[in-house]
């Protein structure tokens, strides 16, 4: 990855996460105002008709509190995803919905699993593990920030609260880790300066030649005037021949 393409801001960094969040809210508005029954189109484990919920469940929520609790993490994490991992962001989102939903459908025993929390766990897991694998100081800092903000979510991959889809959370956590491994080679490379190269030769560095052995700045002309080595007669002859060629 080129240095000038690392972590480059664009309108899509904000636009795509906002569109995702807007769609989630519009579906909730439709659910509340027009058709409350769409809430039943969640992931229903081990049922063929329940497979449809893999695609629809991230957009469905039980109530306004459920939606609000998912909205802020979804926006923050998707902003981070589209800024730091722009080239693979949509793959993580779309495939993350599919794989985490399929895992939920497989490991859960019953219920109607809805909400964007599965995708949120995909993003938390992916961003954390990807930063660790990348060994890039900015991505590691992002991983630590994710742990600071959302580290407590790890408790909800266990059945600690009734009515909460811990299976969906666990499926998202596993999916994020898998994607971090799959896309392990697609990481931003830390900036490397030329003096960090193994073949760097300080004596032939034009910049370092401006300093003497004591670190004092000195004038240095990397391309000395060849005419200065000529005697006066040769300089006159060169000048004369130059004028003659112009005539």
N, C-alpha and C positions, 0 to 999 in steps of 0.2 A: 504494500500500500504506500503510495507516494506521501511524502511528508505534508504537502499542501492539501491533501485530501483527508487527513486525519481530523475527525471531530469538527467537520465543517458545517456551520449553521446554514439552514435554508428554511424557506417557508413551510416545507413539508414537516419539519420537526415539530411544529406546533399544530399545523393544519390537520394532519392525520389523527393524532390523539384526540383533538377536539371533535372531529367527525365521529370517531368511535364512541366517544362519550355522548354526543348528541343523539346518535342512533339508539343507544341504550335508554336514554331518557324519553325519546319519542315512543319507543316500544312500551315503556312503562305508562306513558300517558294514554296510549291506545288501550292498554290493558285495564286501566282504571276507568276511563271514560266511555269506552265502546264495547270491548269484549273481555270480560274478566276471565273467561274460560281458557284463554290462551296460556294461562299460568300452568295448565296441566301438560303443556308440551315440553316438559323437562326430561331429564334422563331417567328412564325407568329400567332398572337393572334386569338383565337376562330376558328381556322381552324384545321381540323384533321391532314392534312399533315404538319401543323406547329408544331405539337408535336415532330416531329423528331428533331427539333432545340433545344429541351431541352438537348439532348445528344451532339449535335454538336456545338452549339453556343459558348461555352467557348473557342473553339479552332479556331474560325474564327474572323478576324479583318478587319476593313475597309481599313487601310493603315499602313505604318510603324510607324507613330507617335502614332496611336491608340495602336499598339502592344507594342511599347516602354514604353508608359505610364502605361500599365498594367503589364509589365514584372517585374519591380523592386518591386512593392508592392506584387505581387504574390510570388516572390522568398523569400522576407523577412518574410512575414506572414506565408508561408508554412514552412519555417525553424523553426520559433517559435512554430508552431503547432506540428511539428513532434518531437521537443525537449521536450516541456513541457507537451504535451498531446499525447504521442506516441501510447498508447493503443487504443485510439479512433480517431486517426488522419484520417485514411482512411474513417471511417464512416462519419466524418464531411465533408470531401472532396466530396465523392461520393453522399451521401444523400443530401449534400448541393447543389450540381449541380442539382439534380433531383427536390428538393422541391422549390428552388429559381426559377428554370426554369418554373415549373408548376405555381407558383404564377405570374410570368411575363406573361405567356400565358393567365392567367385568368384576371388580372387587366388591362393589356394594351389593347388599342382599335385597334391599327393598327401598321403597320411597320414591319421591319425585324430586330429583335433584336439580335445582335452578340457581342462577346467580353467576356473576362474573368472577367470583372468588377463585374458581379453578384457574382461570387465565391469570389472575393476579399472582397466584402461587407459581405459575409457570414463569412469569417475569421476575419475581423475587429470586427464585432458584437460579434461573439462567443468568441474570445479571451478577449475582454473587459468585457463582462458580466460574463464570466466564472471565471475570476480573482476576480471580486467583490464577486461573490457567494462563492468562495472557501475560502476566508478570510485567504489566505496564503500570507505571506509578499512578496514572490518572484513573485507570480502570480498577486498580486495587483500592484507591480512595473511594471510588463509586461503590465498590462492594462493601466497604466498611460503613459507608453512609446508609446503604440498604439495610445492613444488619442493625444499625443504630435506630433507624426509623421503623423497620418492620420485623426485627428479630423475634419479637414475641409471637409472631404468627406461627412459629414452629410448634407451639403447643397444640394448635388446632388441627394438626395432622393426626392427632389421637382422639379417641372418643371421649372428650372431656366435657362436652356440652350437648345436652339433648336437643334434637331438632336441627343440628348443624351438620352439614355434609362433610364430615372429616375425610371421607373417601375421595371426594372431589379435590380437597386440599392436598391429600397425599398423592393423588394422580398428577396434580399440577407440579408438585415438588419433584417427583420422579421425572416428569417430562422436561422440566427446566434443566435438570442435571444431565439428562441424555442429550439434549440439544447443545449444552455447553461442551460436551465431549465430541459430538458430531462436528460442530463448527469450531473445534479447537484451533485449527490451523488458520482460520479466517480471523486473525486478530491484528490490531494495530501494533506496528512495531515501534518501540521507543526510539526517539530521535537519536541519531548517532552522528557525532561531529567527526570531522576528518582526522583530528588529532587522537581520536580514540581507536583508529584503525591500527591493526598490528603492524602494518608496513609504513606507518608514519615516520618520516625523517625530519626531525626538528631543524637540522642544519640547512635543508633545502626548502624550508618554509619561507616564502617571501615576507610574511608578516614578522616572523621571528628575527629576520635579518635586520630589522629596524632597531634591535636592542643589542647592546654589547654584553659581555660576560657578566657585568655587574648589574644588568637590568636597566641601564640608562638608554634613553631613546637617542638614536643616531640617524642621520640622513643616509638613505640608501637608495641608489638608482638601479633597479633591476636590469635596465637596458642601457648601459653606459654608451656615451656618444663615441662612435668609432673614429670620428674625425679628430677627436682630441689626441689620439695617438700619432697623428700625422704631423710632419714638420710644416713650417710655414710655406715652403715652396710647393709642397704637394697640395695644400689647401688652396693656394692661388690657382694651381692648374685645374683642380676640380671645379672651382668657381668659374674659371674662364671657359672650360669645356661645357659647362651647364648653360652659360649665356649663348655660346655659339650654337648649341643644339636648338635653342629656342628661336634663333634667327632662321 
